């Protein structure tokens, strides 16, 4: 099992181009299963979760051709649906949460699918109800096999075709919305999804599907209307830059007093992310479609209009993505001032802060959902430590903390970081970081 060895305290400088969006990539790769025609997808990030999903697709019979870095052609012409019955699929499927998004396309196209309880980050319970209830309303019959921990979904009508319906989602699940949208594109009749997730990843998926021949309206809203079609075709699609990685680079730049320019960020799809970092006192400039962060020796956290302590919380789009709260906690440890971080959407995501406290951070974990961070304002630095990466986002946050700390840190279990960040150690060394993989 590999680790990172980091000598912290270096000031970094240079330009960085963000990778393609992880969450979008997992969705659009599953959409390949909706058609027998070829799709070309560009800007696919070379990360662990994507590689795992592509292995699942390849084993299902999808023909995958690499055209260049992050540029692949995929064709699901001859699918071996029986692969879903193998132990290998159950193992691959359990390792990443994105595996559940093969359910909608395969059910729509072949009338049956088996999916294991998906894996992914250990950040508390993550319900599957949004997926299953939505697919059930479209006509799926669902059986759960407790012994092997998988769901069997199938259609019992003669045409083996889903039927459009009105679906009111209990939660605006991103992957749940994606699964239902993909299934509904090949359903018979009209589907209306209310309280749908409307993140840029979902918007991109809908745009891809429309290019393939789907009839989707309401893109960017929480009310999606879909008229089912009999078949879909191929097209070319380019994945957006990863907004979470962009936020990670902003945070890294601030806490290490570094000057970094983040290239081609697609500003219009960043939502409130730049404003949240500006509330943390971080200077950033829009230069064409880049973000420029100058070197800052200090950054001061704003207060609310009534002079109360700033509270930052996550929310469904267009609110702040929960994936950046871990990074914001680390950034706050060296700010001037205090901030309350409120993690509303997941129940176990803040438990990594005990590692930051061991490194010298002043953090009060109020409860599983709230942490108050008292900034050290670079007057007292974090110190190097031996750390363990519990999940993707906590992992990158601990890496950022280690890069800002005085002394040497070892981060173990870095496959969690590799699941979401492409060649992160190599890219950091280009900027001047002292990091090696051991």
C-alpha positions as CSV (number, residue, x, y, z in Angstrom):
1,X,0.0,0.0,0.0
2,X,1.5,3.3,-1.1
3,X,2.0,6.5,0.9
4,X,2.9,10.1,0.3
5,X,5.9,11.6,2.1
6,X,5.6,15.4,2.2
7,X,8.0,18.0,3.5
8,X,5.8,21.0,4.1
9,X,6.3,24.7,4.1
10,X,7.3,25.2,0.5
11,X,5.8,28.2,-1.3
12,X,4.5,27.1,-4.7
13,X,4.2,28.9,-8.0
14,X,3.0,28.2,-11.5
15,X,0.0,27.3,-13.6
16,X,-2.2,24.2,-13.3
17,X,-4.9,22.9,-15.6
18,X,-7.8,21.2,-13.7
19,X,-8.7,17.6,-14.6
20,X,-12.1,16.7,-16.0
21,X,-15.0,16.5,-13.5
22,X,-15.0,13.1,-11.7
23,X,-18.8,13.1,-11.1
24,X,-19.7,14.1,-14.6
25,X,-17.4,11.5,-16.1
26,X,-19.0,8.6,-14.1
27,X,-22.5,9.7,-15.4
28,X,-21.6,10.1,-19.0
29,X,-19.7,6.9,-19.1
30,X,-22.8,5.0,-17.9
31,X,-24.8,6.8,-20.6
32,X,-22.7,4.9,-23.2
33,X,-24.9,1.8,-22.3
34,X,-28.0,3.5,-23.8
35,X,-27.0,3.0,-27.4
36,X,-25.2,0.6,-29.7
37,X,-23.6,3.5,-31.5
38,X,-20.1,5.0,-30.8
39,X,-19.6,7.9,-28.4
40,X,-16.5,10.0,-28.1
41,X,-15.9,11.5,-24.7
42,X,-13.1,14.0,-24.1
43,X,-11.4,15.3,-20.9
44,X,-12.0,12.1,-19.0
45,X,-9.9,12.2,-15.8
46,X,-7.4,9.4,-15.3
47,X,-8.4,8.6,-11.7
48,X,-9.2,5.5,-9.7
49,X,-13.0,5.6,-9.7
50,X,-13.1,6.3,-13.5
51,X,-10.7,3.5,-14.2
52,X,-12.8,1.1,-12.2
53,X,-16.0,2.0,-14.0
54,X,-14.3,1.7,-17.4
55,X,-13.2,-1.8,-16.4
56,X,-16.8,-2.7,-15.5
57,X,-17.9,-1.3,-18.9
58,X,-15.2,-3.2,-20.7
59,X,-16.2,-6.5,-19.0
60,X,-19.8,-5.8,-20.0
61,X,-18.6,-5.8,-23.6
62,X,-18.2,-2.1,-24.3
63,X,-15.5,-1.5,-26.9
64,X,-13.1,1.2,-25.6
65,X,-10.5,2.9,-27.8
66,X,-8.1,5.5,-26.5
67,X,-7.6,8.4,-28.9
68,X,-5.3,10.5,-26.6
69,X,-4.9,11.6,-23.0
70,X,-8.4,11.7,-21.5
71,X,-10.0,11.1,-25.0
72,X,-11.9,7.8,-25.5
73,X,-14.3,6.3,-28.0
74,X,-16.8,3.8,-26.4
75,X,-19.3,1.6,-28.1
76,X,-21.8,-0.6,-26.3
77,X,-22.8,-2.7,-29.4
78,X,-22.7,-6.2,-28.0
79,X,-23.4,-6.2,-24.2
80,X,-22.9,-9.4,-22.2
81,X,-25.7,-8.8,-19.6
82,X,-24.7,-12.1,-17.9
83,X,-21.6,-10.4,-16.6
84,X,-23.7,-8.8,-13.9
85,X,-24.1,-12.3,-12.4
86,X,-20.4,-12.7,-11.8
87,X,-18.5,-12.3,-8.5
88,X,-16.1,-10.0,-10.3
89,X,-18.9,-7.5,-11.1
90,X,-20.1,-7.6,-7.5
91,X,-16.6,-6.8,-6.3
92,X,-16.0,-4.0,-8.8
93,X,-19.5,-2.6,-8.1
94,X,-19.0,-2.5,-4.4
95,X,-15.8,-0.5,-4.7
96,X,-17.3,2.7,-6.2
97,X,-20.6,4.4,-5.7
98,X,-20.8,5.4,-9.4
99,X,-21.4,1.8,-10.3
100,X,-25.1,2.1,-9.4
101,X,-25.6,4.4,-12.5
102,X,-25.4,1.4,-14.8
103,X,-28.8,0.4,-13.5
104,X,-30.9,2.9,-15.4
105,X,-29.3,2.5,-18.8
106,X,-29.2,-1.3,-18.6
107,X,-32.8,-1.6,-17.3
108,X,-34.0,0.7,-20.1
109,X,-32.2,-1.1,-22.9
110,X,-32.3,-4.7,-21.8
111,X,-35.2,-4.9,-19.3
112,X,-33.1,-6.3,-16.4
113,X,-30.1,-5.5,-14.3
114,X,-28.4,-6.6,-11.1
115,X,-26.5,-4.1,-8.9
116,X,-24.6,-4.6,-5.7
117,X,-24.8,-2.2,-2.8
118,X,-22.2,0.4,-4.1
119,X,-19.1,1.4,-2.3
120,X,-17.3,4.7,-2.3
121,X,-16.4,7.2,0.5
122,X,-17.1,6.3,4.1
123,X,-19.0,9.5,5.0
124,X,-22.1,7.9,6.6
125,X,-25.2,6.4,5.2
126,X,-26.0,7.2,1.6
127,X,-29.5,6.0,0.7
128,X,-30.4,4.3,-2.5
129,X,-34.1,5.2,-2.2
130,X,-33.9,8.0,-4.8
131,X,-32.6,5.5,-7.4
132,X,-34.9,2.6,-6.6
133,X,-38.1,4.4,-6.0
134,X,-37.6,6.4,-9.3
135,X,-36.9,3.2,-11.3
136,X,-39.9,1.5,-9.6
137,X,-42.2,4.3,-10.7
138,X,-40.9,3.8,-14.3
139,X,-42.1,0.2,-14.1
140,X,-39.2,-1.8,-12.6
141,X,-39.9,-4.7,-10.2
142,X,-37.2,-4.8,-7.5
143,X,-36.0,-7.7,-5.4
144,X,-33.2,-7.4,-2.8
145,X,-31.0,-10.5,-2.2
146,X,-29.8,-10.1,1.4
147,X,-27.3,-12.9,1.4
148,X,-25.2,-11.4,-1.4
149,X,-26.2,-7.8,-0.9
150,X,-27.5,-6.9,-4.4
151,X,-30.7,-5.7,-6.0
152,X,-32.3,-7.4,-9.0
153,X,-34.4,-5.1,-11.2
154,X,-36.5,-6.3,-14.1
155,X,-39.5,-5.5,-16.3
156,X,-42.5,-7.8,-16.3
157,X,-44.3,-6.4,-19.4
158,X,-44.3,-8.0,-22.8
159,X,-42.6,-5.1,-24.5
160,X,-39.8,-5.0,-21.9
161,X,-39.9,-1.2,-21.9
162,X,-40.1,1.3,-19.1
163,X,-43.1,3.6,-18.9
164,X,-43.0,7.3,-18.2
165,X,-44.4,8.6,-15.0
166,X,-44.4,11.6,-12.6
167,X,-41.6,11.3,-10.0
168,X,-41.4,13.5,-7.0
169,X,-37.9,12.9,-5.5
170,X,-37.7,12.9,-1.7
171,X,-34.1,14.2,-2.0
172,X,-32.3,15.9,-4.8
173,X,-29.8,13.1,-5.3
174,X,-27.3,13.7,-8.1
175,X,-26.7,10.1,-9.0
176,X,-30.3,9.3,-8.4
177,X,-31.4,12.0,-10.8
178,X,-28.9,10.9,-13.3
179,X,-30.1,7.3,-13.1
180,X,-33.7,8.2,-13.6
181,X,-33.0,10.6,-16.4
182,X,-31.0,8.0,-18.3
183,X,-33.7,5.4,-17.8
184,X,-36.5,7.7,-18.8
185,X,-34.9,8.7,-22.2
186,X,-35.9,5.2,-23.5
187,X,-39.2,4.9,-21.6
188,X,-42.5,4.8,-23.3
189,X,-44.3,8.2,-22.8
190,X,-43.5,11.3,-20.8
191,X,-41.6,11.4,-17.5
192,X,-41.6,14.4,-15.2
193,X,-39.0,14.6,-12.4
194,X,-39.6,17.2,-9.7
195,X,-37.0,18.1,-7.1
196,X,-34.4,16.8,-9.5
197,X,-30.7,17.7,-8.8
198,X,-29.6,20.5,-11.2
199,X,-25.8,20.5,-10.7
200,X,-23.7,21.2,-13.8
201,X,-22.9,17.5,-14.0
202,X,-26.6,16.8,-14.5
203,X,-26.9,19.6,-17.0
204,X,-24.0,18.2,-18.9
205,X,-25.5,14.7,-18.9
206,X,-28.8,16.1,-20.2
207,X,-27.0,18.0,-23.0
208,X,-25.2,14.8,-23.9
209,X,-28.4,12.8,-24.1
210,X,-30.1,15.4,-26.2
211,X,-27.2,15.3,-28.6
212,X,-27.8,11.5,-28.7
213,X,-31.4,12.1,-29.7
214,X,-33.2,12.3,-26.3
215,X,-36.0,14.9,-25.7
216,X,-35.2,16.5,-22.4
217,X,-36.5,19.9,-21.3
218,X,-35.9,22.0,-18.1
219,X,-32.2,21.5,-18.1
220,X,-30.7,23.5,-15.2
221,X,-33.9,23.5,-13.2
222,X,-35.3,21.1,-10.6
223,X,-38.2,20.2,-12.9
224,X,-37.1,17.9,-15.7
225,X,-39.4,16.8,-18.5
226,X,-38.5,13.9,-20.7
227,X,-40.3,12.4,-23.7
228,X,-39.1,8.9,-24.3
229,X,-37.6,7.8,-27.6
230,X,-37.1,4.4,-29.1
231,X,-33.4,4.6,-29.6
232,X,-30.4,6.9,-29.1
233,X,-27.3,7.5,-31.3
234,X,-23.7,8.5,-30.9
235,X,-22.1,11.9,-30.5
236,X,-19.0,13.8,-29.2
237,X,-19.0,15.2,-25.6
238,X,-16.4,17.2,-23.7
239,X,-16.4,16.9,-19.8
240,X,-16.3,20.1,-17.7
241,X,-13.3,20.9,-15.5
242,X,-13.7,19.5,-12.0
243,X,-15.1,22.3,-9.7
244,X,-14.0,20.5,-6.6
245,X,-10.4,20.2,-7.8
246,X,-10.5,23.9,-8.7
247,X,-11.6,24.7,-5.2
248,X,-8.8,22.4,-3.8
249,X,-6.2,24.4,-5.8
250,X,-7.5,27.7,-4.5
251,X,-7.4,26.4,-0.9
252,X,-3.8,25.1,-1.4
253,X,-2.6,28.3,-2.9
254,X,-4.0,30.4,0.0
255,X,-2.8,28.2,2.9
256,X,0.7,27.9,1.5
257,X,1.0,31.7,0.6
258,X,1.5,30.6,-3.0
259,X,0.9,32.3,-6.4
260,X,-1.0,29.9,-8.7
261,X,-3.0,30.4,-11.9
262,X,-5.7,27.8,-12.5
263,X,-6.3,27.5,-16.3
264,X,-9.6,27.1,-18.2
265,X,-11.9,26.7,-15.1
266,X,-15.2,27.4,-16.9
267,X,-16.3,30.2,-14.6
268,X,-20.0,30.1,-15.5
269,X,-20.2,26.6,-13.9
270,X,-18.4,27.3,-10.6
271,X,-21.5,28.8,-8.9
272,X,-20.8,30.2,-5.5
273,X,-17.3,28.6,-5.1
274,X,-15.3,31.8,-5.8
275,X,-17.5,33.9,-3.5
276,X,-17.1,31.4,-0.6
277,X,-13.3,31.6,-0.8
278,X,-13.5,35.4,-1.0
279,X,-15.5,35.3,2.2
280,X,-12.6,33.5,3.7
281,X,-10.5,36.5,2.8
282,X,-8.8,34.9,-0.2
283,X,-8.0,37.2,-3.1
284,X,-8.7,35.7,-6.5
285,X,-9.0,37.3,-9.9
286,X,-10.8,36.3,-13.1
287,X,-8.4,36.5,-16.0
288,X,-10.2,35.4,-19.2
289,X,-11.4,31.9,-18.2
290,X,-8.6,31.4,-15.6
291,X,-8.5,32.0,-11.8
292,X,-5.4,33.8,-10.6
293,X,-4.6,33.6,-6.9
294,X,-1.8,36.0,-5.8
295,X,0.6,35.2,-2.9
296,X,-1.0,36.3,0.4
297,X,0.8,36.4,3.7
298,X,-2.6,36.7,5.5
299,X,-6.3,36.3,4.7
300,X,-9.1,37.5,7.0
301,X,-12.4,35.7,7.3
302,X,-15.4,38.0,6.8
303,X,-18.2,38.3,9.4
304,X,-21.9,38.2,8.8
305,X,-23.7,41.6,8.3
306,X,-24.8,41.6,12.0
307,X,-21.1,41.1,13.0
308,X,-21.7,37.4,13.9
309,X,-19.3,34.6,13.1
310,X,-19.3,33.5,9.5
311,X,-21.2,30.2,8.9
312,X,-20.5,28.2,5.8
313,X,-22.8,25.2,5.0
314,X,-23.3,22.9,2.1
315,X,-26.5,22.7,0.0
316,X,-27.8,21.3,-3.3
317,X,-26.9,23.3,-6.3
318,X,-26.7,26.2,-6.7
319,X,-25.5,26.0,-3.1
320,X,-22.0,25.0,-2.1
321,X,-21.0,21.5,-2.9
322,X,-20.3,19.4,0.3
323,X,-17.2,18.1,-1.3
324,X,-15.3,21.4,-0.6
325,X,-16.1,21.7,3.1
326,X,-13.1,19.6,4.1
327,X,-10.8,21.8,2.1
328,X,-12.4,25.0,3.6
329,X,-11.8,23.6,7.1
330,X,-8.1,23.2,6.4
331,X,-7.9,26.7,4.8
332,X,-9.6,28.2,7.9
333,X,-6.9,26.8,10.2
334,X,-4.5,29.5,9.0
335,X,-6.9,32.3,8.4
336,X,-7.3,35.4,10.6
337,X,-10.7,35.0,12.4
338,X,-13.1,32.1,13.0
339,X,-15.7,30.3,11.0
340,X,-18.4,27.7,11.7
341,X,-18.5,24.9,9.1
342,X,-21.9,23.2,9.0
343,X,-22.0,19.9,7.1
344,X,-25.7,19.2,6.5
345,X,-25.7,16.5,3.8
346,X,-23.5,13.7,5.2
347,X,-23.2,12.5,8.8
348,X,-19.5,11.4,9.1
349,X,-17.6,13.7,7.0
350,X,-16.1,15.9,9.7
351,X,-14.5,13.2,11.8
352,X,-11.1,13.7,10.0
353,X,-10.6,17.0,11.9
354,X,-9.1,15.0,14.8
355,X,-6.0,14.6,12.6
356,X,-5.9,18.4,12.0
357,X,-6.1,18.9,15.8
358,X,-3.1,16.6,16.3
359,X,-1.2,18.8,13.8
360,X,-1.9,21.9,15.9
361,X,-5.1,23.2,14.4
362,X,-7.6,25.0,16.8
363,X,-10.9,23.2,15.9
364,X,-13.9,22.5,18.1
365,X,-16.0,19.6,16.8
366,X,-19.4,20.7,18.1
367,X,-21.2,17.6,16.9
368,X,-21.0,15.3,13.8
369,X,-22.2,18.0,11.6
370,X,-20.6,21.2,12.9
371,X,-17.0,22.4,13.5
372,X,-15.8,25.8,14.6
373,X,-12.3,26.7,13.3
374,X,-10.2,29.3,15.1
375,X,-7.6,30.6,12.6
376,X,-3.9,30.7,13.5
377,X,-3.2,33.5,10.9
378,X,0.2,31.9,10.1
379,X,1.4,32.9,13.6
380,X,1.5,29.2,14.7
381,X,1.9,26.6,12.0
382,X,0.6,23.1,11.6
383,X,3.2,20.5,12.3
384,X,4.0,17.4,10.2
385,X,2.3,14.2,11.3
386,X,1.5,10.6,10.2
387,X,-1.9,10.7,8.6
388,X,-4.4,8.3,7.1
389,X,-6.7,9.2,4.2
390,X,-10.3,8.1,5.1
391,X,-11.9,9.2,1.8
392,X,-11.3,11.3,-1.3
393,X,-12.1,14.8,0.0
394,X,-10.7,14.3,3.5
395,X,-7.6,12.9,1.8
396,X,-6.9,15.9,-0.4
397,X,-7.6,18.2,2.6
398,X,-5.0,16.3,4.7
399,X,-2.6,16.6,1.8
400,X,-3.1,20.3,1.7
401,X,-2.6,20.5,5.4
402,X,0.7,18.6,5.1
403,X,1.9,20.8,2.3
404,X,1.4,23.9,4.6
405,X,2.8,22.3,7.8
406,X,6.3,22.6,9.2
407,X,8.2,19.3,9.1
408,X,7.6,16.0,7.3
409,X,4.2,14.2,7.0
410,X,3.4,10.7,5.9
411,X,-0.1,10.1,4.4
412,X,-1.2,6.5,4.2
413,X,-4.1,4.9,2.3
414,X,-3.5,7.3,-0.6
415,X,-5.5,5.1,-3.0
416,X,-8.4,7.1,-1.6
417,X,-6.8,10.3,-3.0
418,X,-5.9,8.6,-6.3
419,X,-9.6,7.7,-6.7
420,X,-10.4,11.4,-7.3
421,X,-7.3,13.3,-8.2
422,X,-5.2,12.6,-11.3
423,X,-1.4,12.3,-10.8
424,X,-1.6,14.7,-7.9
425,X,1.9,14.2,-6.7
426,X,3.5,14.8,-10.1
427,X,1.4,18.0,-10.6
428,X,2.3,19.3,-7.2
429,X,6.0,18.7,-7.8
430,X,5.7,20.9,-11.0
431,X,4.5,23.7,-8.7
432,X,7.5,23.2,-6.4
433,X,6.1,20.9,-3.7
434,X,8.3,18.4,-1.9
435,X,6.2,15.3,-2.2
436,X,7.2,11.7,-3.1
437,X,5.2,8.5,-3.4
438,X,6.7,5.7,-1.3
